[in-house]
């Protein structure tokens, strides 16, 4: 009997960024990693070099994710494919704004924003989930048809990783399931072209010293 092919999908968040330490709204604001964030990315890359033989890296093009993906790429000698669908939520006019200022100027409505409402110049939760659905659909289709790909890394952002998880697990749109991810936190998912999906680990940070 032929052994069932299992693809490892390693999903990682970028390291700590300048926005994190300055208490600014990030989202689409294109902040770089801090010196510590770069160190975290390198520690992650060193760990991945010994843990996995990657066949592909998919990354958000935002700088903090790009810097993290670059460290992994150099350590593992794997090419990066940048995909705008992996970008964080488009938070419109509050991108880069101090959090307290954003809450004062654009307070969150009682009960939260409706899924069909967007902050000025931003995107709705519906569109955010749709981007995750699009990326996962494209990825799984590629894995179904390219048998040489057995291990991939996705570098993205906290909010998008929760959306990717929901899409990967076929959770309903209205679910309130969130997947917390720390700085360079690692999630390990497994996928078989037969349709089987496994969540093997969440938010691993053992690589951080």
C-alpha positions in Angstrom: 0.0 0.0 0.0 1.4 3.4 -1.0 2.3 5.7 1.9 0.0 8.7 2.1 1.8 12.0 1.4 1.7 14.5 4.2 2.8 18.1 3.6 4.1 20.1 6.6 2.9 23.7 6.6 4.9 25.8 9.0 3.1 29.1 9.8 5.2 31.8 11.5 4.6 35.4 12.7 7.3 38.0 12.3 9.5 39.2 15.1 8.9 42.2 17.3 8.6 45.4 15.3 9.1 49.1 16.0 5.3 49.6 16.2 5.1 47.0 19.1 7.5 49.0 21.3 6.1 52.4 20.3 2.5 51.3 21.0 1.4 52.2 17.5 -1.3 50.6 15.5 0.4 48.5 12.9 -1.8 46.7 10.4 -0.7 48.1 7.0 1.8 50.5 8.6 5.1 49.3 7.2 7.4 49.2 10.3 10.7 47.3 10.4 11.8 44.8 13.0 13.6 46.1 16.0 17.2 44.9 16.8 15.6 42.3 19.0 13.1 41.4 16.3 16.0 40.8 13.9 17.6 38.6 16.5 14.4 36.7 17.0 14.1 36.1 13.2 17.7 34.8 13.1 17.1 32.4 16.0 13.9 31.2 14.2 15.9 30.8 11.0 18.6 28.8 12.7 16.1 26.5 14.3 14.2 26.0 11.0 17.5 25.2 9.2 17.9 22.1 11.4 14.3 21.2 11.8 13.0 21.3 8.2 14.0 21.0 4.6 11.8 23.6 3.1 10.5 23.5 -0.5 8.9 27.0 -0.5 8.4 30.1 1.5 5.4 32.3 1.1 5.5 35.7 2.8 3.6 38.9 3.3 5.5 41.8 1.5 5.3 44.1 4.5 8.7 44.9 5.8 8.5 43.1 9.2 7.4 39.9 7.6 9.9 40.3 4.7 12.8 40.7 7.1 11.7 37.5 8.9 11.2 35.6 5.7 14.6 36.7 4.4 16.4 35.3 7.5 14.6 32.0 6.9 15.4 32.0 3.2 19.1 32.6 3.7 19.4 30.0 6.4 17.5 27.3 4.5 18.4 28.3 0.9 14.8 28.5 0.0 13.2 31.0 -2.5 10.5 33.4 -1.1 7.3 34.1 -3.0 5.6 37.3 -1.8 1.8 37.3 -1.7 -0.2 40.4 -0.9 -3.1 38.1 0.4 -0.8 37.4 3.4 -0.7 41.1 4.5 -2.2 42.1 7.8 -5.7 43.6 8.1 -5.9 46.9 6.2 -6.6 49.2 9.2 -7.0 52.3 7.0 -6.5 55.7 8.6 -5.2 54.4 11.9 -2.2 52.6 10.5 0.9 53.9 12.3 -1.2 56.0 14.7 -0.6 55.8 18.5 -3.1 53.4 19.9 -4.6 55.9 22.4 -5.0 58.5 19.6 -6.7 55.9 17.4 -9.1 55.0 20.1 -9.9 58.6 20.8 -10.4 59.6 17.1 -12.0 56.3 15.9 -13.6 54.7 19.0 -14.7 51.1 18.6 -18.5 51.0 18.6 -20.3 49.2 21.4 -20.3 45.5 20.5 -17.5 46.0 18.0 -17.5 46.9 14.3 -19.9 45.1 12.1 -18.3 42.5 9.8 -19.4 44.6 6.8 -18.1 47.9 8.2 -14.6 49.1 7.7 -12.6 51.8 9.4 -12.1 54.7 7.0 -9.9 53.7 4.1 -9.6 50.1 5.5 -11.1 46.7 4.8 -14.0 44.8 6.3 -13.6 41.5 8.2 -15.5 39.9 5.3 -12.7 41.0 2.9 -10.0 40.0 5.4 -11.4 36.5 5.6 -11.8 36.3 1.9 -8.1 37.1 1.4 -7.2 34.2 3.8 -9.6 31.9 1.9 -8.0 32.9 -1.4 -4.5 32.2 -0.2 -5.4 28.8 1.4 -7.3 27.7 -1.7 -4.4 28.5 -3.9 -1.9 26.9 -1.6 -3.8 23.6 -1.2 -4.5 23.4 -5.0 -0.7 23.8 -5.5 0.1 21.1 -2.9 -2.5 18.8 -4.5 -0.8 19.1 -7.9 2.9 19.5 -7.1 4.1 16.3 -5.4 7.6 17.6 -5.0 6.5 20.1 -2.4 6.5 18.5 1.0 7.3 21.3 3.4 6.3 25.0 3.1 6.7 28.0 5.4 4.2 30.9 5.6 5.4 34.2 7.1 2.6 36.5 8.1 1.0 38.5 10.9 -1.0 37.7 14.0 -4.5 38.7 12.6 -4.0 37.0 9.3 -2.7 33.8 10.9 -6.0 33.5 12.8 -7.8 34.0 9.5 -5.6 31.4 7.8 -6.3 28.9 10.6 -10.1 29.4 10.2 -9.8 29.0 6.5 -7.5 25.9 6.7 -9.9 24.2 9.2 -13.0 25.2 7.2 -14.4 27.0 10.2 -17.6 29.1 9.6 -17.1 32.7 8.9 -18.9 33.8 12.1 -16.6 31.8 14.4 -14.9 33.6 17.3 -11.9 31.2 17.3 -8.6 33.1 17.5 -5.1 31.6 17.4 -2.6 33.6 19.5 0.8 34.0 18.1 3.8 35.6 19.9 6.9 37.1 18.3 8.2 34.5 15.7 5.6 32.0 17.1 5.4 28.9 15.0 2.3 26.8 14.1 2.7 23.4 12.5 -0.1 22.2 10.3 -0.1 19.0 8.3 -2.1 18.4 5.1 -2.7 15.4 2.9 -4.0 15.8 -0.6 -6.6 13.2 0.4 -8.1 16.0 2.5 -6.8 15.2 5.9 -5.8 18.2 8.1 -3.9 18.1 11.4 -3.0 20.9 13.8 0.3 19.5 15.2 1.5 22.5 17.3 0.6 26.1 18.0 2.6 29.2 19.0 6.0 27.4 19.5 8.7 29.7 20.7 11.3 27.2 21.9 13.8 28.7 19.4 14.0 32.0 21.3 16.9 32.1 23.7 
